């Protein structure tokens, strides 16, 4: 296997790239490998399982010509601005070109301290890395844009957290690791340089090069726009509105929606304290560090718009330079940002219409108010009983087939449900179409935690079985019945970021 890794990010944006090398793993052992992904991106799974392959996956032995770098970025974390974050425990090995011509980052997590570590140890442990491997694979199987884990390697190193834990490194593939925080860092960098020099940043400033680099990677039409920075904001608003709508449609709670975890590509990134809903609850919070509920399930659309406003602030110098007037530039950015609620609402309503089996022609022909009311009334019924978000939609399809009243049996307000169901049935919903978009299986929190606990103790079998289940989310099998059920204990469930 010959792997060539480019270093386009490092070449184009040297101010954001610190040359660095991963720490050697004392006793590497493969814990998980996505063989389908490996083949998809042109790598040989058998070779990745060899000692040399493991040294590639841990970053100890990058291919000849590679230039590993720790990336710099800033970010708002739980609303507070941090000007210097960066890859404190991560490393961009480089960009690879897939057999079908896509350019992807190969990136590590847990590869050791870097100049961005801010006192941290730069390491990761087995449980959180296997969580990212499994949940990102589940998201991909659900059709949600996501970074993907190529593999997880146990390092043989003991890492101190609350207790000593087994160490691991995750190798991640992404369209890129450009994020809102990248733009924030570049804007601050240019402002500092300009203040020191007493001049404007100029056309070749870092921020302008970030916009060009992001456009080349993800949105090439941006380069033809009158104001590329404004066009990049428009694309980011569009892709993130669609992404959050998809999260909401499957009950996914990201848990740490800081601006450094919002990609310009529109992929989900960072599966730290994430979780999936059992009971439908707009206020659901799972992260141990989200004590104020900032990133609660129902808050995610509003938080994303807030994050995109921070992106607009970062891009504002370029929009101002093109507009010739800052007030006009602000107005243009605000106009773009104000499209987010409508874009999100339309996408979410369309996804919910598909989840309740409305044929596309029927859904498209509905008056927007009628469709919104249909979706809103359903969500109210679900919230009133905190019904199991995943199981409820499959039960609706069972009711359409005349298999009892399993969905109705879940709710508390029966008159409200019956009134909704009468309107719904009159629209001719298709149970087969529902089963094609409503998963039977998502990563159930209690089962995933049990699998990770077993993996920490050296038993990977529960993890591997669950991985098999969640990567076939629409195929109902009797032997997988326990994976379709919520936590019998009823929660509460708490997740941790692993640092």
C-alpha positions in Angstrom: 0.0 0.0 0.0 1.5 3.3 -1.1 -0.1 6.3 0.6 0.6 9.9 -0.5 -0.4 12.7 1.7 -0.5 16.3 0.5 0.2 19.3 2.8 -2.1 21.9 1.1 -3.4 23.3 4.4 0.1 23.7 5.8 1.4 25.3 2.5 -1.6 27.7 2.1 -2.0 28.7 5.7 1.4 28.5 7.4 0.3 30.8 10.2 -2.2 28.1 11.3 0.1 25.1 10.9 2.8 24.1 13.4 5.0 21.2 12.2 4.8 18.5 14.8 5.2 14.7 15.3 3.0 12.3 17.1 4.2 10.5 20.2 5.2 6.9 19.7 2.7 4.3 21.1 4.6 1.9 23.4 2.5 -1.1 22.6 0.0 -0.4 19.7 -3.0 -2.7 19.4 -5.8 -2.3 16.8 -9.2 -1.9 18.6 -11.4 -0.9 15.6 -11.0 -0.5 11.9 -13.6 0.6 9.4 -12.6 -1.7 6.5 -15.2 -0.3 4.1 -14.0 3.2 4.7 -10.4 2.1 4.2 -11.2 0.6 0.8 -13.4 3.6 -0.1 -10.4 6.0 0.4 -7.9 3.7 -1.4 -6.2 2.0 1.6 -5.7 -1.7 2.1 -7.3 -2.9 5.4 -4.9 -5.9 5.7 -1.9 -3.5 5.5 -3.4 -1.2 8.1 -3.5 -4.2 10.5 0.3 -4.7 10.2 2.8 -3.1 12.6 3.6 -0.5 9.9 -0.1 0.1 9.4 -0.6 0.7 13.2 2.3 3.1 13.2 0.6 5.0 10.4 -2.7 5.1 12.3 -1.0 6.4 15.4 1.1 9.0 13.5 4.4 7.5 14.5 5.3 6.6 10.9 3.7 9.0 8.4 4.3 8.3 4.8 7.3 9.8 3.0 6.7 13.3 2.0 4.0 14.0 4.6 4.1 17.1 6.7 2.1 16.5 9.9 0.9 19.8 11.6 -1.0 20.8 14.6 -3.7 23.2 13.4 -4.4 26.5 15.0 -7.9 28.0 15.6 -9.9 30.0 18.1 -13.4 29.4 19.4 -16.3 30.3 21.7 -16.6 27.6 24.2 -19.9 27.7 26.1 -20.2 31.3 25.0 -16.8 32.4 26.2 -14.1 33.4 23.6 -10.8 31.5 23.7 -8.4 33.2 21.2 -5.9 30.2 21.1 -7.3 26.7 21.1 -5.8 24.6 18.3 -5.0 20.9 18.1 -4.0 20.3 21.7 -4.2 16.5 21.3 -4.5 16.2 17.6 -2.5 16.2 14.4 -3.3 16.7 10.7 -1.2 14.1 8.9 -2.2 15.5 5.6 -4.7 15.3 2.7 -5.3 12.2 0.7 -7.0 11.9 -2.7 -9.5 9.1 -2.9 -9.9 6.8 -5.9 -13.0 8.8 -6.9 -11.1 12.1 -6.8 -12.2 13.5 -3.4 -9.7 15.3 -1.2 -9.9 14.3 2.5 -8.0 15.1 5.7 -6.4 12.3 7.6 -6.3 13.5 11.2 -5.4 12.0 14.6 -6.9 12.5 18.1 -4.9 11.5 21.2 -1.5 11.7 19.5 0.3 13.6 22.3 1.0 17.1 23.4 1.5 19.9 21.0 2.2 23.6 21.4 -1.6 24.2 21.6 -2.1 21.8 24.5 -2.4 24.6 27.2 -1.1 22.3 30.0 -3.1 19.2 28.9 -1.4 15.8 28.3 -2.5 15.6 24.6 -3.7 12.1 25.1 -7.0 10.2 24.7 -8.4 7.1 26.3 -10.1 4.1 24.8 -13.7 4.8 25.8 -14.2 8.2 24.1 -12.3 7.2 21.0 -14.4 4.1 20.5 -17.5 6.3 21.2 -16.5 8.5 18.3 -15.7 5.5 16.1 -19.2 4.0 16.7 -21.3 7.1 16.8 -19.7 8.6 13.6 -20.3 5.3 11.9 -23.9 5.3 13.0 -24.4 8.9 11.8 -22.9 7.9 8.4 -25.3 5.0 8.2 -28.2 7.3 9.0 -27.2 9.5 6.0 -26.0 12.5 8.1 -22.9 14.3 7.0 -20.1 13.5 9.3 -16.4 13.1 9.9 -15.6 9.4 10.1 -13.3 7.3 12.1 -10.9 5.1 10.1 -9.7 3.3 13.2 -8.8 3.3 16.8 -5.5 2.0 18.1 -4.8 1.2 21.8 -1.4 2.7 22.7 -0.5 0.5 25.6 -0.1 3.7 27.6 -1.9 4.4 30.9 -3.5 7.8 30.9 -4.5 9.5 34.1 -8.0 10.8 34.2 -10.2 10.5 37.4 -8.7 7.1 37.5 -5.9 5.5 35.3 -7.4 4.6 31.9 -6.0 2.8 28.8 -4.8 5.2 26.2 -5.9 5.2 22.5 -5.4 7.2 19.3 -8.2 7.7 16.7 -7.5 8.2 13.0 -10.3 10.4 11.5 -11.2 11.2 7.9 -12.9 14.5 7.1 -13.7 16.7 4.2 -11.5 19.1 6.1 -11.0 20.5 9.6 -11.7 24.1 8.6 -14.1 25.5 11.2 -15.7 28.7 12.4 -12.8 28.9 14.9 -10.4 28.9 12.0 -12.0 32.1 10.6 -12.0 33.6 14.1 -8.3 33.0 14.6 -7.4 34.4 11.2 -9.5 37.5 11.7 -7.8 38.2 15.1 -4.4 37.5 13.6 -4.9 40.0 10.8 -6.3 42.6 13.2 -3.2 42.3 15.5 -0.8 42.5 12.6 -2.6 45.5 11.1 -2.6 47.3 14.5 1.1 46.7 15.0 1.9 47.9 11.5 -0.6 50.7 11.4 -2.0 49.6 8.0 -4.9 47.6 6.6 -4.4 43.8 6.4 -4.4 43.8 2.6 -5.7 41.5 -0.1 -3.3 38.7 0.8 -4.2 38.6 4.5 -4.6 35.3 6.3 -8.4 35.7 6.5 -8.6 36.1 2.7 -6.5 33.0 2.2 -8.7 31.0 4.6 -11.7 32.0 2.6 -10.0 30.9 -0.7 -8.8 27.7 0.8 -12.2 26.8 2.3 -13.9 27.6 -1.1 -11.5 25.4 -3.0 -12.1 22.6 -0.6 -15.9 22.8 -0.2 -17.7 25.6 -2.1 -15.8 26.5 -5.3 -18.7 28.6 -6.6 -17.8 31.1 -3.8 -14.7 32.1 -5.7 -16.9 33.5 -8.6 -19.0 35.6 -6.3 -18.9 39.3 -6.0 -17.9 39.1 -2.4 -16.4 35.6 -1.7 -16.5 36.1 2.1 -20.2 36.8 2.0 -20.8 33.9 -0.3 -18.9 31.6 2.0 -21.2 32.7 4.9 -24.2 31.9 2.8 -23.0 28.4 2.0 -22.1 27.9 5.7 -25.6 29.0 6.8 -27.2 26.6 4.2 -25.1 23.5 5.1 -25.4 24.0 8.8 -29.2 24.6 8.7 -29.5 21.3 6.9 -27.1 19.5 9.2 -28.9 20.6 12.4 -32.3 19.7 11.0 -31.0 16.2 10.4 -29.6 16.0 13.9 -33.0 17.0 15.3 -34.8 14.5 13.0 -33.0 11.5 14.6 -32.8 12.9 18.2 -29.1 13.5 18.2 -27.7 15.8 20.8 -24.2 17.0 20.0 -23.4 18.2 23.5 -20.5 20.6 22.7 -21.5 23.0 20.0 -18.6 25.4 20.4 -17.6 27.4 17.4 -14.4 25.3 17.0 -16.8 22.3 16.5 -18.7 23.9 13.6 -17.2 22.9 10.2 -17.3 25.0 7.1 -17.9 21.8 5.1 -21.2 21.0 7.0 -20.0 17.8 8.5 -20.6 16.7 12.1 -17.4 16.8 14.1 -16.3 15.9 17.6 -18.3 13.2 19.3 -17.3 13.9 22.9 -20.4 14.2 25.2 -22.9 13.4 22.5 -26.0 11.2 23.0 -29.3 10.2 21.4 -32.6 10.9 22.9 -34.6 8.1 24.5 -37.6 10.1 25.8 -38.4 13.1 23.5 -37.5 16.2 25.5 -36.5 19.5 24.1 -34.6 20.3 27.3 -32.6 17.1 27.2 -28.9 17.6 28.2 -26.4 14.8 28.6 -23.0 16.5 28.9 -21.5 16.6 32.3 -20.1 20.1 31.7 -23.2 21.7 30.2 -24.6 22.6 33.6 -26.7 25.5 32.2 -28.3 23.6 29.3 -26.8 25.8 26.7 -26.5 22.9 24.2 -29.8 21.1 25.1 -31.5 19.2 22.3 -34.0 21.9 21.5 -31.5 24.7 21.7 -29.3 23.3 18.9 -30.9 25.4 16.0 -30.6 28.6 18.0 -27.1 27.9 19.1 -26.0 27.1 15.5 -27.4 30.5 14.3 -25.4 32.1 17.2 -22.3 30.3 16.1 -22.8 31.4 12.5 -23.1 35.0 13.7 -19.6 34.6 15.1 -18.5 33.4 11.7 -20.0 36.5 10.2 -18.1 38.7 12.7 -14.9 36.9 11.6 -15.6 37.5 7.9 -16.8 41.1 8.4 -13.4 42.7 7.5 -13.5 41.2 4.1 -17.2 42.0 3.5 -16.5 45.6 4.7 -13.5 45.9 2.3 -15.7 44.8 -0.6 -18.7 46.9 0.4 -16.7 50.1 1.3 -18.8 50.7 4.4 -19.0 48.7 7.6 -22.7 49.4 8.3 -23.6 48.2 4.8 -21.4 45.1 5.3 -23.1 44.4 8.7 -26.5 44.7 7.1 -25.5 42.3 4.3 -24.3 39.7 6.8 -27.4 40.1 9.0 -29.6 39.5 5.9 -27.7 36.2 5.3 -27.9 35.1 9.0 -31.7 35.9 9.1 -32.2 33.2 6.5 -31.2 30.5 8.9 -34.5 29.9 10.7 -36.4 29.6 7.5 -33.9 27.2 5.9 -33.7 25.1 9.1 -37.5 25.1 9.5 -38.2 24.1 5.9 -35.6 21.3 6.1 -36.8 20.0 9.5 -40.5 20.1 8.3 -39.6 18.2 5.2 -37.7 15.6 7.2 -40.6 15.2 9.7 -43.0 14.9 6.8 -41.0 12.0 5.4 -40.8 10.4 8.9 -44.6 10.3 9.1 -44.7 8.8 5.6 -46.2 11.7 3.5 -45.5 11.1 -0.2 -43.3 13.8 -1.6 -46.0 15.2 -3.8 -48.4 15.4 -0.9 -45.8 17.1 1.4 -44.8 19.5 -1.3 -48.5 20.3 -2.0 -49.4 21.1 1.6 -49.9 24.6 2.6 -46.8 25.6 4.7 -49.0 26.4 7.7 -50.8 23.1 7.5 -47.6 21.2 7.3 -46.1 23.2 10.2 -49.2 22.6 12.3 -49.1 18.9 11.5 -45.5 18.6 12.6 -45.9 20.9 15.6 -48.9 19.1 16.9 -47.1 15.8 16.7 -44.1 17.1 18.6 -46.4 18.4 21.3 -48.0 15.0 21.7 -44.6 13.4 21.8 -43.2 15.9 24.3 -46.2 15.5 26.6 -45.4 11.8 27.2 -41.6 12.0 26.5 -42.1 9.1 24.1 -39.2 7.1 22.8 -38.1 9.3 19.9 -36.7 6.4 17.8 -39.3 3.8 18.5 -42.4 6.1 18.2 -42.0 6.6 14.4 -41.6 2.9 13.7 -44.7 2.3 15.8 -46.7 4.8 13.7 -45.9 2.6 10.7 -47.0 -0.5 12.6 -50.4 1.2 13.3 -50.8 2.0 9.6 -50.4 -1.7 8.9 -53.1 -2.5 11.4 -50.7 -4.0 14.0 -52.4 -2.7 17.0 -52.0 0.8 18.5 -48.3 0.8 19.7 -47.8 4.6 19.0 -51.1 5.6 20.6 -50.2 3.5 23.6 -47.1 5.6 24.2 -48.9 8.9 24.6 -50.8 10.6 27.4 -53.1 13.0 25.7 -55.2 10.6 23.7 -57.7 13.1 22.4 -54.8 15.2 21.0 -53.2 12.1 19.4 -56.5 10.9 17.9 -57.2 14.3 16.4 -53.7 14.4 14.9 -53.8 10.8 13.7 -57.1 11.5 11.9 -55.6 14.4 9.9 -52.4 12.4 9.3 -54.2 9.3 7.9 -56.3 11.5 5.6 -53.1 12.5 3.8 -52.3 8.9 2.8 -49.1 8.1 4.6 -46.9 5.2 3.3 -45.6 2.8 6.0 -43.0 1.4 3.8 -41.6 4.9 3.1 -41.6 5.5 6.8 -39.5 2.4 7.5 -36.9 3.5 4.9 -36.2 6.8 6.8 -36.9 5.9 10.4 -34.2 3.8 12.0 -34.9 0.9 14.3 -31.5 1.3 15.9 -29.5 4.3 17.1 -26.7 4.1 19.6 -28.7 3.7 22.8 -26.8 5.5 25.6 -27.0 2.8 28.2 -25.9 0.0 25.8 -23.1 2.1 24.4 -21.8 2.9 27.8 -21.9 -0.8 28.8 -19.9 -1.7 25.6 -17.3 1.0 26.3 -16.9 -0.1 29.9 -16.3 -3.7 28.7 -13.8 -2.4 26.1 -11.9 -0.6 28.9 -11.7 -4.0 30.7 -10.4 -5.6 27.5 -13.6 -7.1 26.1 -14.4 -5.7 22.7 -17.2 -8.1 21.8 -20.1 -5.9 23.1 -18.7 -2.9 21.2 -18.3 -4.9 18.0 -21.8 -6.3 18.2 -23.3 -2.8 18.8 -21.2 -1.4 15.9 -22.7 -4.0 13.6 -26.2 -3.1 14.8 -26.0 0.7 14.4 -24.4 0.5 11.0 -27.5 -1.3 9.8 -30.1 1.0 11.3 -33.1 0.3 9.1 -32.9 -3.5 9.1 -35.1 -5.0 11.9 -33.8 -8.3 13.2 -35.3 -10.2 16.1 -31.9 -11.1 17.6 -31.2 -7.3 17.9 -34.4 -6.5 19.8 -32.6 -5.2 22.9 -30.9 -2.5 20.8 -34.3 -1.1 19.8 -35.3 -0.3 23.4 -34.6 2.7 25.6 -32.9 2.5 28.9 -35.2 0.5 31.2 -33.9 2.5 34.1 -35.2 5.7 32.5 -32.0 7.7 33.0 -30.7 10.3 33.7 -27.7 9.6 31.5 -24.5 11.6 31.7 -21.7 11.8 29.1 -18.2 13.0 29.4 -15.8 14.5 26.9 -12.8 12.3 27.9 -10.2 15.1 28.4 
